[in-house]
Structures are given as structure tokens and as C-alpha cells.
Amino acid sequence: MIKKLFASALLCLSFLTVQADEGMWLPSLIGSRIKDMRSKGFKLSAEDIYSVNKASLKDAVVQFGGGCTGEFLSAEGLLLTNHHCGYGSIQSLSSVEHDYLTYGFWAKSHSEELPVPGLTISLLVKMEDVTDRLAAGEKAEDIIAAARAEGEGYRASIEQMYYGNQQFLFVYQTYRDVRLVGTPPSSIGKFGGDTDNWVWPRHTGDFSIFRVYAGADNQPADYSKDNKPYQPKRHFTVSTKGVDEGDFTMIYGFPGNTQEYVISDAVDYVAKTSDPMKIALRTQRLDIISAAQAESAEVRIAYAAVHANIANAWKKWQGEVLGLNRLRTAEKKRAYEADFAKWAANKSEYASLLDNMHKAYEEVIPEYYMRELFSESVATIEAYSFARSLVASVERAQAEGKTFDVEAAHQRFIKSYNQQIDQAIARRMVDEFCQRVLPERMPADLKAQIAYYGGAEKYVDAVFRSSRLLGNDPVTISDVRGDALVNFVRIFNNIYNNSRKYAYRNLSNAPQIEQYYRPYMQALREWDKDRAFYPDANFTLRVAYGKVAGYEYADAEYHHPVSTIDGIMEKDDPNVYDYNIPQVLRDIYATKDYGRWAQQIYGKKSVPVCFLATNHTSGGNSGSPVINGKGELIGINFDRTWRSTMSDMEFDPSICRNISVDIRYVLFVIDRIGGASYLFDEMTLK
């Protein structure tokens, strides 16, 4: 009955309004939003955005790697995404001799493009509402298997919308031969580093260029010199006309995770417990890694992606806490829940719903906290992860009557292992774990070892000092069985096994809690009829739309929506790695020889770098195409402002802004910094 009511409610979407530019809409249902989009400047149709019958904009958008978005720029598989999305790939191809992170890389022909082992992109073939099919008795595994069998390289999954009230089948085609075409130096692609991350004004040329290759039939294929550039069904036309404040913008990408409908318990947990704990632990890890990177170019390269991955969420969480507290989100949720409770009081199916949800949170939070604490502390120790994996591999092989080459695994690990850094991290993380662990969950063996050695850090030093697995001498299975590091792993076995039980997307996705969100979402639809409901982000393709806009950062402090090359020069510092721009950029600025990329911005001749818009975005939207009302590419989304990061739980239209690199700056860098303007020959510039 609930599913039928929910399906009927979906039909009313076109009559509902949503606050300002909030929302992440399913492309296959975008027809319900077209009227509103047109009123704000969109010129195309719903079928131009999404269609399974003809080429549409969806065919120009891809999932890039494991957590970003990318877009096709040409009929020859040229692909654009963020520099930080390609960062791990660029790092894997870099060395001290070929430091593409520092100096950039530009292929001058197809033959110079660099294959990236393991990198894949996935195209959405179709999405289909299968709620009724599942309700009628079809099995999810049968639906998925049938979808996979439809094409080469197909993968499929059924994703939950509105906490399971609606279920969609997503079918993707994955391509496995992806090559690096060009990347600016990190002083452009990562300009400002962690200091500028999540803030405005921003001056980061956050882009990198790849090319997708396919077999002779344009189908997915493993890497081969005989592969040809993939020919997409659709690629974006690139606008060189720029943006003005108030212009329509649309983002098409794969936002990763939002929690717009959770109750106050979830907000309190994030703002008061989870984020503060994770921030504190990551701060210590970053301090250790940063100090080591400052002393060695080799370490800087080796830990570049690690540092970036740690720092990104670390700073985001800081802004999230500030935003949730500033908006008093938990307090507003409680008031909303109180009003809901009054409405639900005489409805038997909903009357006890909130009480059950509060109780479920109370029961689950301790276990979920332990999972997060363990994941952010002990589980981040490289030696721990290696030893745990080694023990599991040995035990699995023995159970199957096989042998496992322990020494080969040992040598693979030691080859790139930095014990000094890892041991320093381990000392701090074990000590922090002991200080923050719930008393009743403190492993007895760990407590005994710490007492014996006179402290957590001394115990860690003893483990690292005596473990054969961390030395260069050959090891055998017998060494594994009695190794100090293996014993260290076993101390945490119960916590590790239990943490896997709570490895959910968010606290609210724990089954004990999520079971109540299904009827809660239905109840909200019945009660709050003026609210337009869109499904939370879950790394499935979404449309978000808004406009180019600045915002009032503080009293009497208005932030304009476009940054320029002048701001880069104001920050330029040869003594700071993240601000030491290429000399060629200094030379261009000195002569103001911007060529075709010169613009009049705020009354002076300059080059645009980044711009702000009101699109609702989240992690996973990195690399997403930003298009104008004509469907032309005007930028690449890469960030939010620091005061916007709470938008995963509450969107504030007055201040929430996404940050995009202006496509004109991308073209400027390709042309004037990379000397790769030959790439324009295959693009459609307008």
C-alpha cells in the first residue's frame, strides 16, 4: 500500500515547488522540472537531457574512476575531468625523473598519450524504475543479470531512492583503456593546495584531460596499441562566450552522498561526535605526512595523492560543522519533528514512528561510532592493513588446500613502504584510539600490552621494531604465524569484524534505523505537501540547476562570482609549492598577452579562472560538466565554498555555492601553458 501511495505522489512532482535552486533530480524524470528550468533560462527539452531512444546529453557524461564525473569534448573520445580526480592516475605515472605532478604533461599526438593501468570510465546506458517489477515478485538478481547480458562491458545495479520506497535499475557500460592526454602542473591544477581548498575566491585550474579507447567495434577492450579512440554518441559543444551573473547553469553528474531527510539525531551525531573526532585524527596524520613531504621530493610525490585524499574530507568536515551549527540545523529539525508528531498523533501507522527512530539511533550510534573511530585510526596504519590482508590470504589459501606466496606479497609491500612515516602515524593513531574508545569496547589484550610496555606509543614501537614483516629479510608462513605485527592485528579482530557490520553509507542507512525511514518518507509526503522531494544522492546520475551568482560572505562583504588571473598573481609565491606558478604564466601576465582569451572583467582586461553558481552539488560531482541554457559547456565543477559544505544535510540558498573552473581558463592553459592547441581541432568551439 505504501509503495502505491508513494508512486502516486511522484505524479504530483510537477505541481510542487522547491526552495531556490535546491535539488538533485533524476534525469529520466526531469520532465517534471522542465517548466521551472525554462523559466530560468534553459532552452532544451527533457529528451535532450535524457533519452534512451536517441543521443542525449547523458551520453556525454561518464563516471570517472571510482568517485568522480567526466565529460566528452570530442567525437574522438577526448575526456575532461578535474585535476584532483585524475590526481591518482597522474601520480602513478610520475617519478622523480618524470614528475608530471609538478611540471604537467602534454601529449603532442595520440602515440604520446600515456595508458593508465586500472583506470576505467562508465557510461550510463539506461535507468529504469523497477519498483513495480520487484513488488510483483521479480528477483533483483534476475533483473540485474538480464541487464548485464544486454551488452559488452555492461554492469548493473538496483539503487534505492527515498530509502527504498522507489528502486531504479542503472545499467552502465565500462571502458577499460583510458589514457592521459594532458595535465597542467600542480601549481595550476592544484593551485592553493589545502589552504585554498573549499574557499572563495578560488584560482585553481582544476582540470585534466584523458582519452577513452575502444576496440575496432567501438566496444570496451583491454589496453592494446591497436585500439582506436572511442566515438561517443554525444559530446559537448564548448562555449567561449563566458558567463555573467544571473546566467542559467546546469550540472550533470554523479553526486555521491546527501542526507536531506534525516532527523535531528543524525545531525547531532555528525556535528557533535563524528566530524570533530575525524577532524582531530586526520589533523595528526596530515601533520606527520606534511612534515615528511617537506623534507623529500620523493616522499612528496609518493604521498601526494594520500595527502590530498585525507585533506579533502578533513577540511570539508570542518566547514560542515560550522555550517550546521550556524544554521542550527538540529534545532530546526527538532521543531519540524515536533510539528510532524502533532499531525501523526492520531494516525496509528505513524504515531510511534519518531519514537522508534530515536530509540534506533540510540542503539546503533555506539556501534557506528566504533566503526568510524577504528576506520580513522588503527585501520589507517599501512602495516596493519598489510598484515591483516596477508593473514587473510594465508588462511584462505590453506582452507582451499593451496599455498600462498608470502614472500612475494612481502616484497611487493616493502618495495614502496615508508616505515618512518607509517610508524609515526601508528604511534599517534593507537594512542588516540585508546583515548577515544568506548571503555567497554577496549580490547583486553591491547590494554595489557600497553600496561606492559608503559604506554601506547611504546607498545607500537616494540611491534614495529620486532616484526619480521617490516624488514627486508625473506619471510615464511611460520614467520607470519608468530609475528608481532600479526598479533597486533589479532588484538583488533573483534572490532574489525564488527566494524564491517556497520559499513553503511551513513549512520541512517543502518538497517535498524533505515527501516523506519521508508514509512517516514511516505508520511512526510502526506503531511508536508508543499515540499518538493528529490532522492538523496547515491552516486547515480543527477541534474542540478541554478544560476551564476555571488553571495554575501559576511556583513557588507559581497563576493563576486568570477575570479581572474589577477588573483593568481596576487597569491604567487616561488617559495611555496602550492603557489609557485610556472614562469610562463608570470611572463604572460607581465605582458598582458592573453590572446583570444582576454576578457573585460570588473572593468579591466584579464582572464577568467573560476566562477560561482547556486547548483546543489556533493562529493562525486567533481568533474561534472557545467552547461548553459543552450546545453554548451561553460565550466567544470570541482568544489563548494567552505560555508556550503553542510548542504549535504541542509541547503541554504543564500550562501550555498558550487565552484567551477571556467572553461575559458581551461582553454587558455591548454593553449598558452601547455602548447597543446592542436586539441582544439577536434573540439566543437562556439
N, C-alpha and C positions, 0 to 999 in steps of 0.2 A: 504493500500500500504506500509506504514511504517513497519508494522508487518512482511509482506512478505520479505521486503528487509533485515530486522533485522535477520530473520530466515536464510536467505541465507548467511548472514555474519557469522553466527555461524559455518557454514560448513568450513570456512577458518581458524578456530582456530588453526588447526594442522600446518598451514604454517606460523604462526606468532610467534614471539619471545617475551619474557617478560624479563624485566631487572632483572638480577641476580636471586634471589630466591623469588621475589615478587609474590604474588598471593594467592588467596583463591578459590580453584576450586571445582565446583560441582562434587560429586563423580560419578553420573550417566553419566557425560560427560568426565570423567578423561581419557578416551581413547585418547583424543586429546593431552594429556600431557605425555603419557607413554614413547614415544621415548626420550623425554628430561629427564624424570625421570631415565630411564635405563642408559642414558649416564652419570648420576651422581651416579650410584651405586644401583639402585632399581632392585630387582631380580624377582619380582612377576608380575602378569598380571593385566589388568584393572578389570577383573572379580573377581580377588582375593580381590580387594579393595571394589568393589560394585557389588552385584548381587541380583536379585530377584528370581533367579532360583535355587541357591544353597547357602549354608552358606558362608559368606564372612566376611571380617574384619568389615564391618559396623554393623554386628550382635554382635560384642564385644564392641561396643561403645554406650553410653547412654547419654541422657540429665539427669543431676543430679540436683534435686530440681528445682529452678526457674531460674538458670542462670549459671550453670557450666556443665562440662563434666565429665564422669567417664568411667571406662573400666573393663570388666570382667577378672578375673585372674584364674578362675577355672570353672569346669563343675558343681560346686555346688553353683553358684550364688555369689561367692566372688567378691566384687567390690572395686576398688581402685579409689580414687579421692584426691583432695587436702585437707589438714587440714583446710585451710580457707574456702573451700566450705562446709565442714562438721561442721564448727565452730558454726553456729546457733543451729544445732542439738545437738552438744556436750554440748553447754551451756544450752540448755533446759533440758538436763538430769543431769546437775550438780547442786550442792548445796554446802554450806559451809562444810557439813558433807561428801559429795561425790563430791569433786572438781576435776572432770575429766579434766577440762581445765588446771589446774596447774600440776596435778600428772599423767595424762593419764589414759587410761583404756584398759585392755586386757581381753577379754572373753577367758576362758580356754576350753569351749565347746559350742556347739550350744545353750544349755539351758541357758547359761550365757549372750548371746547376748541381747542387750537392744533395744526393739522396739522404734522407733522414730515416734510419732504421727504426721501425716500430711506430712511426707517426702515421696516423690514419685520419681521414675525414669521412663524415657520413652525411648523406643526403636524405631528407625526408621524402619517401615515395608517396605515402598517404597517411592520413589519420582517420579513424573511423570510430564512431560511438558504438560500443558493443554491449552497453548496459542491458538492453533487452535480450540480446542473444545469450548472455550469461544467466540472466534471470530465467530464461526459457530452458536452461539445463545444459547448454553447451559448455564444454570444459575449456578453461583458459588455455591449457597446454595444447589442446587441439587447434584452437584458433591461431595461436602463435606458430605452431608447426606448419599449418597450411599457408600462413603468410610468408614464412621463411622460404618455402618451396617455390614461391612465385618468381624468383629471380636470382641471378648470380650475386653473391655477396650480400644477400638480404639478411637482416636481423630484425627481430620484432619484440615488442613488449607491450603489456597492458598496464597502463598507468591510471592511478586513482585520482579523480577530481572531486573536490568538495568532500574530502575524507571518505571516499568510496561510494558516495551517492551516485556518481556517474563514472563510467570507466571507458577509456579510449584505447584502441589499438593503434600503436605507432609502428610503422614499417620503414626501415632505413636501408639504404644501400651503402656499403662501406668500401672505400678505396684505400689501397694499401701502399701505393707508390707515390709518395709526396716528397718534393724536393725544394730545397731552399734556393730562392732566386735572388733575394736581396734583403739586406737589413741595414739600417743606419747604425752608426756607432752608439754604444750605450749612452754616451753623453748627449745624444739626441733622443734615442728610443726610450731611455730611462732617465731623461734629464730631471734632475731634482731628487732622484732616488727616493729613499724612505722619508726624507724631510718634506718633500712636496706631495707625497702620496696622500690622496683623499682631500686635497685642499684646493682652493681657488684664490688667486689666479694660478692657472697651470700652464706650463710651456713645454709639455712633453710631446715629442713626435713619436707617439706610441703605436708604431706600425711595423710590420714585417711582411714580406712577400714570398709566397710559395707557388709551386705549380703542381697540379694533380696530373698524374699519368695513368693511362689505361692500356689494356691490350688492344690488339688490332680491331676488335669488335666494339671498342669503347666501353668495355665491361671491366670490372675490377681485376687486377692481376698483381702478382708479386713483382718486386722490382726486376726489371730487365732493361738492358740497353736498347732492346727492340721496341719497348713500349712507346706509345705516342701520347702527346698532350691530350688530356680528357676534353671532350667537347660538351660543355653543359647545355642543357635545354634553354637556359636563360642566363644572361649576365647583366650587370648593372651598367647603365649609361652614367658617366661621371660628369657632374655639373661643375663648371669652372666659374660660375657666376657668383658663388658665395651666399652668405646668409645675412639677414637683417633681423633685428629684434622684432619678435612677433610672427616670424615665418613659421609655417607648419613644419613639424618634424615627425617622423615615424621611425621606430626602431623595430627591427625584425630579427629576433634571435632566440637564444635558449637560456632564459633566466633560471638560476639554479634552485633558489630556496627562499620562500617567504612564508610568514605566519600571520596573516592579516586577521584571522578569525579566532585566535586563541584567547583564552580567558586570562584574568589577571594573575593567576598562579604562575602561568608560563612567563609572563612579563617580569614578575618579581624574581623568578629564578634566574632569568638572563641578566637582569640589571644589578641584582644584589649578590648573586653567588657565582654563576657560571662565567660571565665575562670578566669580572675582577680577578678570579682565580687564573684564568687562561692568560690574561694580560700580564700578570705578575710572573708566571712561569716562562712565558715567551720573552719577556724583557731580559731575563737572566740568560737564556740561550742566545739571544741576539747579541748581548754584550760580549759573551765569550767568542762567538764566531767573528764579530766585527773586529775585535782586538787582534785575532789571528790573521784576518784578511789584510789588515793594515800593515802587517809585517812581511807579507809574502804575496807576490803576484800569482804564484802557482795556487796558493790557498784561495786567493780572491776569486780566481776562475773556477776552481773546483767546488767552492761553496756558494757561488753566485746565485744559482737557482734555489738552493736550500735556504739561503738568507732571505731571498725575495719571497719565497713561499711562506716562511714563518712571519715575516714582517707585514705582509699584506693583510691577513686577518687580524693580526695584533693591533694594527692602527685602526682598522675598521671597527673592532670591538670597543675601542676607546671612544670613538665618535658615537657609536650606538648607545653606550651607557649614558653619555652626556645628553643625547637626543631624547632618550626615553625618560630621563629624569626631567629635562626641560619641559617636555610636553605633558609630563605627569600621566603617562600612558596607562600605568597600572591603576591609578586612581580613577581615570576616566572609564577604564574597563569595568571597575567595580560598580560605578554608578550605572553604567549600561546594563550590567548583570542584575542590578537591583530592580531596574525597570522591567527587565525581561522576567524576573522572578514573579513580579506582581501580575504580569499578563499570564504566566504559566501556572499560577497557583491553583486555578480551578480546572486545569486540563490534566487529566490523570497520566497521559503519556509523557508529559513534560514537567510535571510538578516537582519531581525529585531529581531532575536532570543535573542541575548545578551542584546540588549537594553530593551527588555521586561523583561528579567531576573533581570537586575539591578533595574528596576523600582519595580518589585515584591518584591525584598529584602527590598528595601527602605520602602515599605508599611507594610511589615509583621514584620520587626525587632522590632519596638516599642512594639507590642503586645506579641511577643515571649519573649522579654526581661522581660516584666512584669510577664509573666508566670514563667520564671526561677527565677526572684527575689523573687516572692511570695513563690515558692516551696522551696527555700533555706533559707527563713527567717521565716515568720509567720507560714507557713504550717509545720515547723519542731517542733513547740511547741506542746507537748503531750496534754496539757489541751485543746488547740484549736481543735485539731483533735478529741478528745473525745467528746467535746461539740457539734461540728458540726455533728458528727455521731449520737449523741443522739437526736438532734433536727430532723434530717432527719428520724430517726426510729420512733419517735413520730408522725411526720406529715404523714408518710407513713401508719402507723397503723390507724390513725384517718381517712384517706382517704378511707381505706378498711373496716371501721366500726369495727375495732378491738382495743384492748387495748395493750399497751406496758409496760412491767415491768421496769419502770425507775430505781427503787431501785436496782434491780438485776444487771442491767448494771452498775450502780454507784458503787456497791460493787466490781464487777469484776475489774473495773478500779482502784479504790482506793487501792485494795489489793497489787498491785505491783508498785504503783505510788510514785515517789520521787519528792515531790513538791519543795524542796530546789533547786535541780538541774534544774528542768523544769522552775521554776520562774527566775532563773539566766539567763537561755538561752532566755526566753521570753523577759526579760528586754533589752538584747542586740539586739535581732532579730527585735523587733518592732522599736527600735531606728534606727537600720541600714536600715530597710525598709523605714522609713521616710526620711532618708538622701539620699537614692538612688532612690526613686520612681520618675517617671516622674511627674513633677509638676501638669500637667493637670489630672493625674490619682490619686492624693492624695484624699482619701475619706474625704469628708467634716466633717462627724461625728467624724472621728479619729482626724482630725485637731482641732476640737472644744474640744474634751476630753483632748487632750494633752495641749492645752492652759489653760483649766480649772484647771488641776492638776499641771501645771508647769513643764511639760517635759514628754517624752515618758516613761521613766523608772518609774516615779512616778505614771503615769496612770496605767501601768502594775501592780505595787504593789497594787494599790487600787482594781483592778479587782480580783487579787488572794486573797486579804485579805477578800473581801466581798462575794465571790462566795460560795454558799452552795454546789455546785457540787464538790468542792475540799476538803470538810470537811468529817468527819466520821458520822455526823448525817444523819438519813434517809431523802431522798428527794422524792418529788411527782411531778406529771406533772405540777402543779401550780408553784412549785419552778423553774422548767425548764423555764417556760414562762417569768419570770421576772428576771432571774439570770443575774448577771453582766457579767459572762463569756459568756452566750448566747448572750447578747447584743454586746459583743466584737466580737463574731463570725459573727453577722449580719452586723457589720460595713464593713466586708470584703466580703460580699456575692457577690457583683458585680464582684470584682476582682477574687474571687474563680470561679465563673461561667464562666467568660471569659477565665480564665487560662485553664479550661478544654477543651475549643475550640481549644487551641493551644498545646495540649498534644501530640505532634508528636515525632517520634524517634529523629529527628534532625530538625533544622530550615529549611533545604532544603526539608523536607518532607511535609511542609505546602502545601495544595493543590494549593494555589495561585502561589507558586513557582514550585512545582513538575510538574505541567502540562507542563512546558517548558523543563524539563529535559528529557522527553521522546523523543521529536524530537532532542534535543541537543545530546543525546547519539547516536542517529542514524546518525546525522550529523558528529560527531566525528569519527565514524566508516568509513564513506565515505571519510573523509579528512585525518585522521591520520592512514593510512593503515599499518604502521609498528608497531603499538601498539597492544599488546595482551590485550583484555578486559576481565576481570573476574567480576562477580557481587559483589557489596558491601556486606559485612557481615550483616546478619539479624537474627542470632541465628538459622540458618539452617546448616545442616551437610556439612563440607568442608574439603578438603585436602590441606595442605600446605607442601611444601618440600624444603629442603635445605641441610645444612651440619653443622657439629660441627666446630665452628670457634671462635677464639678470635677476638680482634679488637684494633685499636689504639685509646685509650681514649683521649689522648692529645699528643702534640708533644713529641716524644721519650718515650711515656708511653704506652706500649703494655700490654693488659690484656689477660692473658692465659685463655683458655676456660674451665678449670676444677678447681674447688675449692676442698679443702680437710679438713679433720678433724682437721688438724693443725691450720687452720684459725678459727675454732670454739674455740679452746683453747686460741688463742691469744685474742679473744673477751670476753672470760668467765669472768664474774664478779658477785660474790654472792650477791652483794649489789644492783644489777639492775635486776628487774623482768624478762625482756626480754632476759637477758644474763646469768641468773643464771641456768646453765645446771644441770642435775641430777648428783649426786655424782658418780653413777655407771659409767657414761661416763668419768668423771675425772679419775677414777680408771683404766678403760680400757686403757685410753691414757697413763697413767703413766707407765704401764707395756708393752705397745705396743702389747697387746694380742688381735689382731684383728681377729684371727682365719682365716677362709676361705675367709674373706672379705678383707684381706690385699692385697695391690697393690703397685707396684713401680710407683710412680707418681712424675715427675720432679726430678727423681734421689733419692727419699727417700721412705721408707716404710710408707704407710698411707692408709687412706680410702677415696675414692671419695665421695663428697657430692652433688655438683651441676655442671651443665655444660651449656655452651652457644651454641646456634646454630643460623642459619640465617633464620629460618622459620618465615613466616609472620603470626602474631597472633594478637588477640584482646581480649577484655573482653569477657568471655564466653568460651574461650579456656582454662581457668583454669581447671585443672584436666585432660586435654586431654592426651591420650597416645602418647608418642614419640617412634617411632619404627625405626629399622634399615632397611637395604636393603632387609633382609630376612623376614620382617614383624614381627620381635620379639620385645618385649617391652624392651626399654633401659632407659626410664625415664618418668616422669610426668611433663608436662608443668605447670608452675604456675605464671610466671611473664614475664615482659620485662625489659630491662635496662632503666634507667631513661631517657637517651637520645634517646630512641627508641619510646617513647610514642606518638610522633607526627605521627607515622606510620599509625594511623587511617585516616590521611589526606594526608601524603606523606611518602612513604617508601624510606629510604636511605640505600642502600645495604652496604655502607661502615661502618655503625655504628649500624644499627638496629639488635638487637639480642634478642631472647627469652631465658628465663631462665627455666631450668628443674631440678628437683631433680633427681639425678642418682638413678636408680632402685637398684643398689648395696647398696646404703646407706639406702634405704627403707628396704631391706632385713637384713642389719646389725642391724638396730634399732629394727625390729621385733624380731630378734634372740637374740641380746645381751642386749638390753634395756628392751624390752617387755617380753622376755622369752616365746614367742609365736611361736617358730619354728615349732610347730605342723601344722601351716598353710601351711608350705612348702609341706606337704604331699599331699595336693590337688592341688598344683600348678604344672605347667609344666616348670621346670627349665632346662636351657640348657647352 
